[in-house]
Amino acid sequence: MRLLMTLMAPLLGWIALRLFHLPLLQRSHTKHRFVMKLFRYAADYGSVRALSVYGHLLFFRGEGLTNRIQGVIYLERAADKGDSKASYQMAKVFEEGYQTYSANPVKALKYYRQAAESGHILAIKRMVDIFTNAELGQVESSADARYWIEQLEARD
């Protein structure tokens, strides 16, 4: 049964995302609860996209501290599986610290680098700033800054 759910997780995540963006019953609490259950189910069975979206929804729109912390947990799982948006958010969490997640410049740099290497524009800009201004425990490095500037220009 677990194998079947693991195989179906991306489909459930896709359905949840389509329902989430569907304007029909936009303010319905029943639709919201159903969509959130679909996201959670898909995320718990390994859908990276569902992990990311569900984590973002809980972290930024969740009611109460428990939901927001749960959102960070889902975001971290998505980031560890390679999702660039989740990696960027985890970098911000580890740069600034959040509740039970204390500031950790090493992890922040790791997640910024991961997001930047995946092409996340804001992460690339942040990497330029990190090496230009010697932030997050890094030394000022014009070579590294230039590399990230070139990556940024390649995206434009």
N, C-alpha and C positions, 0 to 999 in steps of 0.2 A: 504494500500500500504506500509506503514511504517513497519508493521509486516512482510510482505513478504520480504522486503529488509533486515530486521534484521535477518530473518531466512536464507537468501541467502548470507549474509555478509561473513561467514567463507568460503563458496565455492568460492566466488569472490576473497577473499584473497589467497586461495590456488591456483586458476588459475593464479593470478597475480604473485605469487612466482614461479610457474612452468615456466611461460613465461619469467620472469626475468632471470632465470638460463638457459633458452634454448639458445644454442649457435647460432641458426639460427637468422640471421639479428642482430648480436651482436652490431653493431655500428649504428643501425638505429634509427634516432631521432623519427620517427613515432612510432616504437615499444616502445621506452622509454616513450613517452608521453602517449601512450595507457596504458602501465603497471602502470605508476604513477597514472593515473586516476582511474584504477581499485583498486589500493592500497588505494587511498584517499576515494573512494566510500565505500569500505569494512570497512575501519577504521571509517569513519563517521557513519556507521550503526552498529558499535560495535564489529567487529572482533578484538580480542586482538592481534593476530599474525600480522594482517595487521597494527594495530596501532603501534606495535613495529617496524616492518620492515620499514614502511613508515616514522616513526619518525627518525629511524637511517639513512635512505637514505637522508632525508632532512637535518638532523643535520650535518652529516659528508660529504655529497656530494652536498648539496644544493647550488645553486648559489645565493649569496647575503645574507645579514644579516637577512632579513625578512624570507626567507625560513629556515634558521638555527634556528631562534627563533620559527617558526612554528613547526620545528622538535622537539624541546624541549617540546612544548605543547603536541604533540602527544606521545612523550616518557613518559611524566608525566601521561597522561591518561592510557597508557599501564601499567605503573608501579603501578598505583592505582588499576588496575584490576588484578595484581598479576604476571605480566611478569617479570621473574628474570633478563633478559638482560637489559630491560628498567629500572628496579629498580637500577641495578648497575650503569647505565649511569646517572640516576637522582641523585644518591648519589654523583657521581663525580662532577656533575654540582653544587649541593648544597655545596659540600666541597670547591670547587675552586671559585664558582661564575661564572656566564656567562651573560653578557649583562644585561637584566632586572631582572635576577635571582641573587640576592645577596647571598653571602656565608651564609649558615645557618647550623651550626653544628648539631643542633637537627634533622632537616630534613635529613641531610646527613647520620647520624647514623640510623635513621628510615629506609631509603632506603637500606643502607648497610645490616642491619639486615634482612630486608625482602628478599633481594637477597640471602643472606647467608643461610637463613632458607629454601630457595627453592633449595639450592645445588649449587649455583654459586661459582665456585672455587675461582675466584679472590676476590669476596666479602668475602668469608670465610678467605682468607689470610689477607684481609684488616681488618677484625674484630680482628684477632690475633694481628696485629700491633696496632690497636686502644687501646686494653686493655693492651698490653705489654708496650707501650710507652706513655700511658695516653694522647691520642690525642682526638680531637673533644669534648673537655670538659669532658671527662671521667677520672676517677681516675684509676691509675694503679691497675689492678686486676689480680693476677695470676690465680685465680679460673676461671674467665671468659675467660682469654687467654687459659687456659688449655682446657676448654670446646670446644673452637673453633679449637684448635689444634687436639683434638679428632675427631671433625667433619671432619676436613681436612684429617686425617689419614684414616677415615672410607670411604672416597671417593676414596682413592688410591687403 
